[in-house]
Amino acid sequence: MNLKPIALQMYTVRDYAEKNFIETVKKVAEIGYKGIELAGTYGVKSDELKQLLDSLDLKVCGSHISIDLLEKDFDNTVKFNLELGNKNIVCPWLPEDRRNSIEEWKKTAEELNSIGERLRADGLTLSYHNHNFEFEKFGDKYGIEILIENTDPENLKLEVDVFWIKFAGLDPAEFLKKYIDRINLIHLKDMKADKKTFAEVGEGIIDFKPIFEIGDSSSIVEWYIVEQDRCERPSIESARLSFENLKKMGRVID
């Protein structure tokens, strides 16, 4: 079994992080996660965060940064992430006006391709994180297909969110299999059986076995990343439950 390390997307525990980001990072490390994916640092500077991460033997596996910020503050974004030792920049969302037609999808693809090329020059990788709107069709193509077909694989990878693919009515494993050569990060989240809402990994209806089989077989996939957009229990406990379930599945590297 070619195990990949498990990280937590810090958006999961944002209610804790906004009160005390440093203590929340410590809690995540205490649970056993090997990495964190950032969704902001709540004012914590790169040098302070890097020192903390080193002390906890925790890595930054990626950082969610909006396309607007990448356009407006590219140099500072690069500097901050290089100082942290993070090489994965992830575009987590697209405003509606960047994805409401074939033309806009192609224009967005061109822009992300350009940003990805610039990031590569600094030793960084750009990825795109899907939700479910990417699976709206324009003619005979999904938006995500237009994006993939109009970007260079070297300039734009994919961070695949298995929940949102399931939510859109597709099979996450089939999508992973089709585009595995473009995928470097995989978001793990589960779905409740009675309604299409979020559940801790292992507490819902998503079949993770084929997802792991495909991800494990890839030399490009670097991390599995737990993310839960909304939690019904305290979010840090949701993060803990997902991790413990992954441990029971034999997915955790000691």
Salt bridges, closest charged atoms under 4 A:
GLU23 OE2 - LYS26 NZ 3.26
GLU37 OE2 - HIS64 NE2 3.40
GLU37 OE1 - HIS187 NE2 2.72
ASP54 OD1 - LYS50 NZ 2.96
ASP68 OD1 - ARG98 NH2 2.98
GLU71 OE1 - ARG98 NH2 2.77
GLU83 OE2 - LYS79 NZ 2.73
GLU145 OE2 - LYS178 NZ 3.60
GLU149 OE2 - LYS141 NZ 2.91
GLU159 OE1 - HIS64 NE2 2.85
GLU159 OE2 - HIS187 NE2 3.29
ASP161 OD2 - HIS129 NE2 3.15
ASP161 OD2 - HIS187 ND1 3.65
ASP161 OD2 - LYS189 NZ 2.85
GLU174 OE2 - LYS177 NZ 3.57
GLU200 OE2 - ARG233 NH1 2.99
ASP216 OD1 - ARG251 NH2 2.70
GLU222 OE2 - LYS87 NZ 3.49
GLU227 OE1 - HIS129 NE2 3.74
GLU227 OE1 - HIS187 ND1 2.85
GLU227 OE1 - LYS189 NZ 2.97
ASP229 OD1 - LYS189 NZ 2.44
GLU232 OE2 - LYS192 NZ 2.55
GLU237 OE1 - ARG240 NE 3.43
GLU244 OE2 - LYS247 NZ 3.79
